[in-house]
Amino acid sequence: VLAPARAGLRRADHVFCLNEDDRRFLLRTYRLAPESVTRMFPGADPAYLEVFPRRDYRPRPPRLLWFGTWLNRKGSSDAVAAFAALAGRFPELRLTVMGTGFPPEVVLGAFPEPLRGRVDYAPAAAEPGGLEYAARMLAADVYLLPSVFEGTPLTLMETMATGLPPVVTAVCG
């Protein structure tokens, strides 16, 4: 896979990338002309901004949110470990997981049995667009994204658009 990708990048008339780290890499590694590399700025659906005025920051029982594909490179095993550690210290803490791309038994099965009752699995949104997911985000207090690799995570932009503070790892993208 990498050899054809390298050949394609060397011969491309134009390359689009999602972050400045990738742009610098392309310019340096493949000696591409700056005008032949365009950084794209993906954006959140306006529905995420529309719910922002309804965000309530008053104290309540804490709720974390996982919004993304349930993969190890996205930090799913780290999220389970972090939730287990925090749940022992905060008995009212809950976690909502949505947009996982996996059935509930796979996601919930990753958590220790005693914690599964404190994890809410949200099914995929019924309608395209962001309104249903955006509304669900209003119930959360902190967005959790412990990825070990990222491009430019759209879910990060979406959660921040709703006013939900993120806790993320310092990775490319």
N, C-alpha and C positions, 0 to 999 in steps of 0.2 A: 504494500500500500504506500509506503513512504517513497520508494523510488519513482513511481509514476507521479506522485504529488510533487516531488522535487523537480522532475522534468517539466511538469505543467507550470509550476511557478517560474521557472527560468525562462520559459517560452511565452508566457502570458503577455498579452497586450496591456492588460489592466488587472489589478488584484484588489478585492475588497476585503477588509478585515474589521474586527469588532472592537479593538482596543489599541491603545498607543504602544503597549509592549510588543504586540504582534507586528504593528507597523514598523517599529524600529528594527525588529528581528528581520523582517522581509527586506528592508533597505540595506541592512548590514550584511546579512548572510547571502542574499541573492543579488546584491548590488543593483537593485531595481532603481529606476529613476523615481524621485519623489512624486512627480506628477502622475506616475503610473500606479500608485498605491493610494487608495481612498479608504479612510476610516469611516465606517458607518456608525451611526448612533441609533441603536434600536430604542424604541420607546414603549411606554406602557399605554394600554388602552385608556381612553379618557374616563372610563367608568371608575377607575381607581382614584382619580382626582375628585370625582363627583361625590364619593363617600367621605372624603377627608373632613368636611365640616361636621360630620356626625361622630367623629372620633372623641371618645371620652377618656381623659387621662386620670380621672379620680381613682383613688385606691380601691381595689377589689381583690378577690382571690386571684392569684397570678395564673396566667395562661400563656404558654409558649405555642408558637406556630411553626410547623415544618411545611413548606410549600415547594414541592419539586419532586423529581424522579427519585425513587427510593433505591439509590445505588451507593455502593461503598465509596466510589470516587466523589460522590456528593456529600460524603460524611455521615451516611446513615448509621453506621456502627458507632461512630463518635457521638451522634445525637442520642442513641440509646444509652450509652454509658453516661453522658452528661445528665440526661433526664433521670436516670437511676440515682445518681449522686445527689442531684438537687431535690428529688422527691423525698429522700430521706431527711432532708433539712427543712423542707417546706411541705407539710402534710396536705395543704389545699392546692398545691401546684397541679395543673393539668397540661396536657399537650394535645394539640390538634394537628393531624397530618392530612394534607390534601394534595391532589395533583400528583400522586405517587406513581401512577402507571402500573401498579401492582394490586392484586386483590387484598382485601382486608386481612385474610388469614396469614398472608406472607408478611405484611407490615407488622401487624399486632404480634405475630409469632416471634418477632425479633426482640421483643421486650420480655423481661422476666415476668413470669405468671402473676405475681402479686401486684405488678404495676399496670397490667393490661386494662384494668377498669378505670384507670386515670388517663388513658389515651383514647381520644376520639378520632375515628377514621371518617373523614368526610368524603363521600362519593364524588365522582367527576361531576362537573357542572352540567346541568341539563341543557343549557343554552350556550351557543358560542358567544365569545366576547367575555368581558371581565366582570360584569355586574354581580353575578352570584358569588364569585370568589372574593371580590372586593368587599361585599357585605359580610362575608364570613370573617374577613380579616379584622373587622371592627371588634370582634370578641376577643382578640388576642392582645397581649401586652408587649411581646418581644418576638421578633422573627429570628429563627435559627437557621443558619446556612454554614455548616462546618466543612465545606468542600475542600478537597485536596487538589482539585483542578477545576478551573472555570474559564469560560470565554467571557462574555458579558452577561451575567445572569439576569434574564428578564424578570424573574420573580423578585429579585432584589429591588429593581426599579418600581415594580408594581406595589410591593409592600411599603416602600418609602413614600410612594405617592399617596397612600392612605394615611400616612402619619405614623405608621408602625415602626418603631426603632429596630434596627437589625443588629444581630451579633453574628459576625462572619469571620472567616479565616483570611489571612493576608496571602492571597494567591494571585497569580497573573489574571488579569481581566477585571 
